[in-house]
């Protein structure tokens, strides 16, 4: 079965493709980023669960994502990491139907589907089901990788683990970058404040 999602804009502006390698026969293997605008007719739930160990939990993260999608549509694409998925090699394509551009692909192979971003996917679908704004729904990012780039299921989990492996910001880092220490410096008179600096690491 083919999955179809409306693109957020013109095809040339909403999807990129990068060749990362070739298969044994020399056929190109690709990595894609598509910016889509899901709706009730074409929800993100079309993307099946792949090598993703999590079941959905409507926890604080899920609720925060849903709230952001509803209340900050113009910033959501910047704030949210979207969904990462493996797709059947060579199936990603685009189509224009009744003037609307779509990205089309399939996830029928073993273990194909999303391996990261389940909470985002489900939170966005839930928000849309409660208030579908159609072409005014906020855009959403989908990263798709040809499944032939992954030799086994463990390599897909490596991709998911490294996607999520980020160094946490310390609270004092956030205070510093937001100029929170500037007020304190204004109270200092016994030395040049330009000599007082701080940064994480």
Steps between C-alpha positions, in 0.01 A plus 500: 500500500622847415510774763406848380550826688440858379817703469516833680584691181625453146680173438838666440467693828367219719717194439871435463681182399862410565670188369690323778616187324416224255373145527681190371376570148614860508154651543495825701379501860354817641421701811203737477358787702140591421303784655137391502170644613298206636122513536213274602485339157876445480620452859848412620359172634536364149867450586519164681707426804842371402791416730372722778504347850257752646127474533305821507468664839303820533763641732620856556709492181201393292283770656765768444533405133123507452475837672778646286340374180173668594634825640827567315446380142745749351782371725411131527724385215795672670423359845419140402728230360226332298505130411784277381399201290643231275313454173499244221801581285418692185136572586522866603339714233291813458167560330267791436133411537234765441767765533627371837858365523555176693789282607428132439689199640451156649610321816406142417838337560591323826563749782428802279318796654584754766788430737495838672241773556196297602385750762523783248310305236217401729475837676469682167236257373304546823515878475381487139215261584370757749543801269593433138601827334576333167755700302556714810621208711856549618773334291675189626836342411545141386846351450495190280786262428506225239495176697785350297737741676446302822661154504299382801253602767778589746630768263155663498504517878849652484354776282219560750736499798738750342213723390394525864848523648540866577691669778252657742528872557582601855260746658779755546580471127147604414510787750829620353399486133176685580706780664378402846839578654513849349288641781737352758798656319334841523530474879874440489728800538828362632630357168445536124189295419630420149751270673218293646389236252343158523405228254426129532797275412 
